[in-house]
Every structure is written in structure tokens, then in C-alpha cells.
Amino acid sequence: MTDGQIRAHIKPGQTVSIVLKKDQRSGKLTQGVVKDLLTKSPSHPHGVKVRLENGLVGRVKIIHD
């Protein structure tokens, strides 16, 4: 497992755990498969923003190998 702050580490089709906007305070993680990368910069301190195949959007906290 690696952290989700670096865009180059994340590819569509990977399984990741993200924090949804509504879960930022609690830190609750949601697992899913990456469909699109929404963050354009090479890295982001709070995690790269992605859209999962189920349509949920959040910031990557954990990349599952």
C-alpha cells in the first residue's frame, strides 16, 4: 500500500480507498475502483481527487496493490 498524494502512483482500474467530501471530518474510507483522475497537478497534500467507477468522488488515502 502506498499513499495517494502523488498522481503518477494512481491509474484507472486500481483499487483505492478514498475519503468522500462528507466524510472528511470523520475520516471514514470508501473503497472502490478508479475510473478518472480529477486532480491535474502532479501531487496534492490531501490526496489526489478521483472518480470511482460507481460515480463517487473523493481524495485517495490508500492505494491497494
Steps between C-alpha positions, in 0.01 A plus 500: 500500500624848415362844568272678257665841485695439178300494176750274318436222754129481414362342182145427382400147593687499832323428827534789744352629824375859482352753740177652372437873556225420752734262690799736531428579866456136603774369270277209390649319198308373197659234281454480125659482157641816337320616186641854452773713658362846571810668649712652223808587708775236552423476871256626762559519878151367584504224239431491126131546419349213300164379374426135570319269257188529720503880451622600848764775516761537772867529588722191494636397841613142429599326176443125520750286309 
